[in-house]
Amino acid sequence: MSRKGNCFDNSVMENFFGHLKSEMYDGEYFATVADLTREINEYIDWYNNVRCQERLQGMAPIEYRCHTLAA
């Protein structure tokens, strides 16, 4: 980046990594990198397909997208 960094540049990823750290591996120990990678992949799948959000009318993100596209 050639310009000064701004906290809003990457706010979506910062928010995701905050959730990842607090919900998935805060205080956990992983014996291998493969274990950590597997857990991160499972968390991303859960984050996108299962996790219900109040701001999405109680639906998971993928359900909300499908519901919006169907309308």
DAHU-V320911 format. One record per pair of residues at least 4 apart in sequence whose C-alpha atoms are under 7 Angstrom apart, sorted by sequence separation. I is the first residue (numbers start at 1). J is the second residue. If there is no record, write none. Layout:
# DAHU-V320911
((I,J) (I,J))
This chain:
# DAHU-V320911
((7,11) (10,14) (11,15) (12,16) (13,17) (14,18) (15,19) (16,20) (17,21) (18,22) (19,23) (20,24) (21,25) (22,26) (31,35) (32,36) (33,37) (34,38) (35,39) (36,40) (37,41) (38,42) (39,43) (40,44) (41,45) (42,46) (43,47) (44,48) (45,49) (46,50) (47,51) (53,57) (54,58) (59,63) (60,64) (61,65) (62,66) (63,67) (64,68) (65,69) (66,70) (67,71) (21,26) (30,35) (46,51) (53,58) (59,64) (30,36) (52,58) (53,59) (52,59) (53,60) (52,60) (56,64) (51,60) (50,60) (49,60) (48,60) (49,61) (48,61) (49,62) (48,62))
